[in-house]
Amino acid sequence: MVMNGMRGMALGILAAGPPARALTGVTDSATLVEPSLTTFGKLLNLYRVFLNGALMALAVVFYIQQHLVEGQIQYIVQSVTTEEMTMDQKAVALLHEANAIVRFGLRNAKSSAPAPVQGLLLRGFDESMFLPNRYCGDAAEILYRLLDGAGIDSRIAQMRCAKNEGCHILVEAHIYGRWVVLDPLYGITFRNRNNQLATFREVSEDWDYFRRQTPSDYDPTYKYEGVRYTNWEKIPILMPLLHRVLVGVLGENRTGALSLRTYLAATYNLYMFGCLAGLLLVNGIRFAPKANRSSSASRKTLSLHSETGPEVLVPFGSG
């Protein structure tokens, strides 16, 4: 009985011998490669941790900044308007306030050196207030944000002067079913012959009448010869493609009246969403190597099993 058991143990050891040697060989070769992969993985994970932290911190900063800007806007709106005002009175009061803000900002900008990155990044409401560098463009965005804060629908328009598209930027507010013209750089509105706030078409078709309502420092080339609300050629390929898609979805008229610039006015929200998108991208890439490593490990296991062959079980006491 004891001899039979000893013979079974010996057969078992002999059967297990080759797999043990094969396994030892694979482990030794894998050990030579694994340290470099581990070092690279640690560095990559450290980089991802840093990037995650930076993007999360920036997203929080932009979120707080956006709420501070919204507070500024509401404070200004509540300071210059009252509940008793009509919608057109509110629009005119906010127009004059925007003009005063821009004039103050222009005086401040003359005594301040421009930042190196000005014009390269989207500017926030607070930057446009105190350091305007696009004049009519900043003025239009300030007025748009104030009107939006007061609950008045509005859009940013680009005037055409002769063949010069976008020679002047202004705002149109939707008041009592009509898109009326507001020029925040000069702080002016136009009144038609019925003493109503005038639309762009009314001013364009009767410029000889309306130009008498302009101030002495008004640029005479701004004669309301034409208007557009989005420059669909600003970014080659992308913008024309987007225009074709929107025409197919919204139609030609609605697309032509669409002002994309108004959707970029909440600058810090855009930056915040950009950081969140970056977080998704970084963490999406993070899980890919794990999947690759797991599949690689399974392939190694399968190769080991194929090399060693099926496991042989020798019962004790057999033979």
C-alpha positions as CSV (number, residue, x, y, z in Angstrom):
1,M,0.0,0.0,0.0
2,V,2.8,2.4,0.9
3,M,4.8,1.5,-2.1
4,N,1.8,2.1,-4.4
5,G,1.4,5.6,-2.8
6,M,5.1,6.4,-3.3
7,R,4.9,5.3,-6.9
8,G,1.9,7.6,-7.4
9,M,3.7,10.6,-5.9
10,A,6.7,9.9,-8.1
11,L,4.5,9.8,-11.2
12,G,2.8,13.0,-10.2
13,I,6.1,14.8,-9.7
14,L,7.4,13.6,-13.1
15,A,4.1,14.7,-14.7
16,A,4.4,18.1,-13.1
17,G,8.0,18.6,-13.8
18,P,7.9,20.0,-17.4
19,P,5.2,22.6,-16.7
20,A,7.1,23.9,-13.7
21,R,10.2,24.4,-15.9
22,A,8.1,26.1,-18.6
23,L,6.5,28.3,-16.1
24,T,9.8,29.3,-14.6
25,G,11.2,30.2,-18.0
26,V,8.2,32.4,-18.8
27,T,8.3,34.1,-15.4
28,D,12.0,34.9,-15.9
29,S,11.5,36.4,-19.3
30,A,8.5,38.4,-18.2
31,T,10.5,39.7,-15.2
32,L,13.0,41.3,-17.6
33,V,10.2,43.4,-19.3
34,E,7.9,44.1,-16.4
35,P,10.0,46.7,-14.5
36,S,10.1,49.1,-17.5
37,L,6.3,48.8,-18.0
38,T,5.7,49.4,-14.3
39,T,7.9,52.5,-14.3
40,F,6.1,53.9,-17.4
41,G,2.7,53.1,-15.9
42,K,3.6,54.9,-12.7
43,L,4.7,58.0,-14.5
44,L,1.6,57.9,-16.7
45,N,-0.7,57.5,-13.7
46,L,1.1,60.4,-11.9
47,Y,0.6,62.6,-15.0
48,R,-3.1,61.7,-15.1
49,V,-3.5,62.4,-11.4
50,F,-1.9,65.9,-11.9
51,L,-4.0,66.5,-15.0
52,N,-7.2,65.5,-13.3
53,G,-6.5,67.8,-10.3
54,A,-5.6,70.7,-12.6
55,L,-8.8,70.3,-14.7
56,M,-11.0,69.9,-11.6
57,A,-9.5,73.0,-10.0
58,L,-9.9,75.1,-13.1
59,A,-13.5,73.9,-13.6
60,V,-14.3,75.0,-10.0
61,V,-12.6,78.4,-10.6
62,F,-14.5,79.0,-13.8
63,Y,-17.8,78.0,-12.1
64,I,-17.2,80.4,-9.2
65,Q,-16.1,83.2,-11.7
66,Q,-19.3,82.7,-13.8
67,H,-21.5,83.1,-10.7
68,L,-19.6,86.2,-9.7
69,V,-20.2,87.7,-13.2
70,E,-23.9,86.8,-13.0
71,G,-24.0,88.6,-9.6
72,Q,-22.4,91.7,-11.2
73,I,-25.0,91.6,-14.1
74,Q,-27.9,91.3,-11.7
75,Y,-26.6,94.1,-9.5
76,I,-26.3,96.5,-12.6
77,V,-29.8,95.5,-13.9
78,Q,-31.4,96.1,-10.6
79,S,-29.6,99.4,-10.1
80,V,-30.8,101.0,-13.4
81,T,-34.2,99.4,-13.9
82,T,-37.4,99.3,-11.9
83,E,-40.5,97.1,-12.0
84,E,-42.6,100.1,-13.2
85,M,-40.6,100.5,-16.4
86,T,-41.9,99.3,-19.7
87,M,-39.7,96.9,-21.7
88,D,-38.5,99.6,-24.1
89,Q,-37.6,101.9,-21.2
90,K,-35.6,99.1,-19.6
91,A,-33.8,98.5,-22.8
92,V,-32.9,102.1,-23.3
93,A,-31.7,102.4,-19.6
94,L,-29.5,99.4,-20.0
95,L,-28.2,100.8,-23.3
96,H,-27.1,104.0,-21.6
97,E,-25.5,102.0,-18.7
98,A,-23.6,99.8,-21.2
99,N,-22.3,102.9,-23.0
100,A,-21.2,104.4,-19.7
101,I,-19.4,101.1,-18.8
102,V,-17.6,101.0,-22.1
103,R,-16.5,104.7,-21.9
104,F,-15.1,104.1,-18.4
105,G,-13.4,100.9,-19.7
106,L,-11.8,102.7,-22.6
107,R,-10.4,105.4,-20.3
108,N,-9.0,102.6,-18.1
109,A,-7.6,100.7,-21.0
110,K,-5.6,103.7,-22.2
111,S,-3.6,103.7,-19.0
112,S,-3.1,99.9,-18.9
113,A,-0.8,97.8,-21.1
114,P,-2.7,95.1,-23.1
115,A,-2.2,91.5,-22.0
116,P,-0.1,89.4,-24.3
117,V,-2.9,86.9,-24.8
118,Q,-5.6,89.5,-25.5
119,G,-7.5,88.5,-28.6
120,L,-6.4,84.9,-28.5
121,L,-8.9,83.8,-25.8
122,L,-12.6,84.4,-25.3
123,R,-13.0,87.3,-22.9
124,G,-15.3,87.4,-19.9
125,F,-17.9,90.0,-19.1
126,D,-15.6,91.5,-16.4
127,E,-12.7,91.8,-18.8
128,S,-14.9,93.5,-21.4
129,M,-16.1,96.0,-18.8
130,F,-12.7,97.2,-17.6
131,L,-10.3,96.4,-20.5
132,P,-12.3,96.6,-23.7
133,N,-10.1,96.1,-26.8
134,R,-12.6,95.5,-29.5
135,Y,-14.7,98.7,-28.8
136,C,-18.0,98.0,-30.5
137,G,-17.7,94.3,-30.1
138,D,-17.2,94.5,-26.3
139,A,-19.9,97.1,-26.0
140,A,-22.4,94.8,-27.8
141,E,-21.5,91.9,-25.6
142,I,-21.9,93.9,-22.5
143,L,-25.3,95.2,-23.6
144,Y,-26.4,91.7,-24.6
145,R,-25.5,90.3,-21.2
146,L,-27.4,93.1,-19.4
147,L,-30.5,92.7,-21.6
148,D,-30.3,88.9,-21.0
149,G,-30.1,89.5,-17.3
150,A,-33.2,91.7,-17.5
151,G,-35.1,88.9,-19.4
152,I,-35.1,90.8,-22.7
153,D,-34.4,88.6,-25.8
154,S,-31.7,90.1,-27.9
155,R,-29.0,89.2,-30.5
156,I,-25.7,90.7,-31.7
157,A,-25.7,92.0,-35.2
158,Q,-22.9,92.9,-37.7
159,M,-23.4,95.9,-39.9
160,R,-22.3,96.0,-43.5
161,C,-20.7,99.2,-44.8
162,A,-20.5,99.1,-48.6
163,K,-18.5,95.9,-49.2
164,N,-17.1,95.7,-45.7
165,E,-19.0,93.0,-43.7
166,G,-18.9,93.5,-40.0
167,C,-17.7,97.1,-40.0
168,H,-19.7,97.8,-36.9
169,I,-21.3,95.7,-34.1
170,L,-24.5,96.5,-32.5
171,V,-27.5,94.8,-30.7
172,E,-31.1,94.2,-31.6
173,A,-33.6,93.7,-28.8
174,H,-36.9,91.9,-29.3
175,I,-39.4,94.4,-27.9
176,Y,-43.2,94.1,-28.4
177,G,-42.7,91.8,-31.4
178,R,-40.1,93.9,-33.2
179,W,-36.3,93.7,-33.4
180,V,-35.2,97.2,-32.5
181,V,-31.7,98.6,-33.0
182,L,-29.5,99.6,-30.0
183,D,-26.0,101.0,-30.5
184,P,-24.1,100.7,-27.2
185,L,-20.8,102.2,-28.5
186,Y,-22.5,105.5,-29.1
187,G,-25.4,104.9,-26.6
188,I,-28.1,105.7,-29.2
189,T,-31.4,104.4,-30.4
190,F,-33.4,105.5,-33.3
191,R,-37.1,106.6,-33.2
192,N,-39.2,106.2,-36.3
193,R,-41.9,108.6,-37.4
194,N,-44.4,107.0,-35.0
195,N,-41.9,107.7,-32.1
196,Q,-41.3,103.9,-31.8
197,L,-37.9,102.4,-31.4
198,A,-36.8,101.7,-35.0
199,T,-35.8,98.4,-36.6
200,F,-32.7,97.9,-38.7
201,R,-34.7,97.8,-41.8
202,E,-36.5,101.0,-41.0
203,V,-33.2,102.8,-40.4
204,S,-31.7,101.3,-43.6
205,E,-34.6,102.3,-45.8
206,D,-34.8,105.9,-44.5
207,W,-31.2,106.8,-43.5
208,D,-31.5,110.4,-44.5
209,Y,-34.2,110.8,-41.8
210,F,-32.5,108.7,-39.1
211,R,-28.9,110.1,-39.5
212,R,-30.1,113.4,-37.9
213,Q,-30.5,111.4,-34.6
214,T,-26.8,110.5,-34.5
215,P,-24.3,112.3,-32.3
216,S,-21.6,114.6,-33.7
217,D,-18.9,112.0,-33.2
218,Y,-20.8,109.3,-35.1
219,D,-18.9,107.6,-37.9
220,P,-20.6,108.6,-41.2
221,T,-19.8,105.3,-42.8
222,Y,-22.2,103.4,-40.5
223,K,-25.2,103.9,-42.7
224,Y,-27.0,100.6,-42.0
225,E,-26.5,99.3,-45.6
226,G,-26.8,95.6,-44.6
227,V,-26.7,93.2,-41.7
228,R,-25.7,89.7,-40.8
229,Y,-25.8,87.9,-37.5
230,T,-23.1,85.3,-37.9
231,N,-20.0,85.2,-40.0
232,W,-20.3,81.7,-41.5
233,E,-16.9,82.0,-43.2
234,K,-14.9,82.8,-40.1
235,I,-13.6,79.2,-39.6
236,P,-13.0,77.5,-43.0
237,I,-14.7,74.2,-43.7
238,L,-16.2,73.9,-40.2
239,M,-18.4,77.0,-40.2
240,P,-19.7,76.5,-43.8
241,L,-20.5,72.9,-42.9
242,L,-22.3,73.9,-39.8
243,H,-24.3,76.5,-41.8
244,R,-25.4,73.8,-44.3
245,V,-26.5,71.5,-41.4
246,L,-28.5,74.3,-39.7
247,V,-30.1,75.3,-43.0
248,G,-31.3,71.7,-43.4
249,V,-32.6,71.6,-39.9
250,L,-33.9,75.2,-39.3
251,G,-34.4,76.5,-42.8
252,E,-32.7,79.4,-44.5
253,N,-34.5,82.3,-42.8
254,R,-34.1,81.1,-39.2
255,T,-30.4,80.2,-39.8
256,G,-29.8,83.6,-41.3
257,A,-31.2,85.3,-38.2
258,L,-29.2,83.1,-35.8
259,S,-26.5,84.9,-33.8
260,L,-23.9,82.3,-32.7
261,R,-22.0,85.0,-30.9
262,T,-24.7,85.2,-28.2
263,Y,-24.0,81.5,-27.3
264,L,-20.4,82.4,-26.6
265,A,-21.2,85.3,-24.3
266,A,-21.1,83.2,-21.1
267,T,-17.3,82.7,-21.4
268,Y,-16.6,81.1,-18.1
269,N,-19.3,78.5,-18.6
270,L,-17.6,77.6,-21.9
271,Y,-14.2,77.2,-20.1
272,M,-15.8,75.2,-17.4
273,F,-17.5,72.8,-19.8
274,G,-14.2,72.5,-21.7
275,C,-12.4,71.4,-18.5
276,L,-15.2,68.8,-17.8
277,A,-14.8,67.5,-21.3
278,G,-11.0,67.2,-20.7
279,L,-11.7,65.2,-17.5
280,L,-13.9,62.8,-19.5
281,L,-11.2,62.4,-22.1
282,V,-8.4,61.9,-19.7
283,N,-10.3,59.3,-17.6
284,G,-11.6,57.6,-20.8
285,I,-8.0,57.0,-21.9
286,R,-7.1,55.9,-18.5
287,F,-9.1,52.7,-18.6
288,A,-7.9,51.6,-22.1
289,P,-4.4,50.4,-20.9
290,K,-6.1,48.3,-18.2
291,A,-8.2,46.5,-20.7
292,N,-5.1,45.9,-22.9
293,R,-3.1,44.6,-19.9
294,S,-5.9,42.2,-18.9
295,S,-6.3,40.8,-22.5
296,S,-2.5,40.5,-22.7
297,A,-2.4,38.6,-19.4
298,S,-5.1,36.2,-20.6
299,R,-3.1,35.6,-23.8
300,K,0.0,34.8,-21.7
301,T,-2.1,32.4,-19.6
302,L,-3.5,30.6,-22.7
303,S,0.1,30.3,-24.2
304,L,1.3,28.8,-20.9
305,H,-1.5,26.2,-20.9
306,S,-0.9,25.4,-24.6
307,E,2.9,24.9,-23.9
308,T,2.5,22.7,-20.9
309,G,-0.4,20.6,-22.2
310,P,-3.3,19.3,-20.2
311,E,-2.9,18.8,-16.5
312,V,-2.3,15.2,-15.5
313,L,-3.8,14.0,-12.2
314,V,-2.4,10.8,-10.8
315,P,-4.5,9.4,-7.9
316,F,-2.6,8.1,-4.9
317,G,-2.7,4.4,-4.5
318,S,-3.2,3.6,-8.1
319,G,-1.4,0.8,-9.9
